[in-house]
Amino acid sequence: MKLSGGQQQRVAIARALASHAPIILADEPTGNLDNSTANEIIEILKKMAKKRNKCVIVVTHSKEVANSADVILELKDKRLQVVEWEDKI
């Protein structure tokens, strides 16, 4: 049985949420997905993280994914800085 990229992402999210870890690290969770599936994955992460009181740290190159975050940090010139709300990507 072969799972699609979106199905694999959903399984990975379920496993992460089922753990007792307070932090979930997601490295490009939508990188290989179509826009519709990517949006669904981000919404699942946001909804379940709030429901289960988890901190989700997402690494992404997608401006759309970044803009869906509560807080955006940007790595620039070897420094991590907060992107102000008015300056959202």
Order of alpha helices (4+ residues) and beta strands (2+ residues): alpha-beta-alpha-beta-alpha-beta-beta
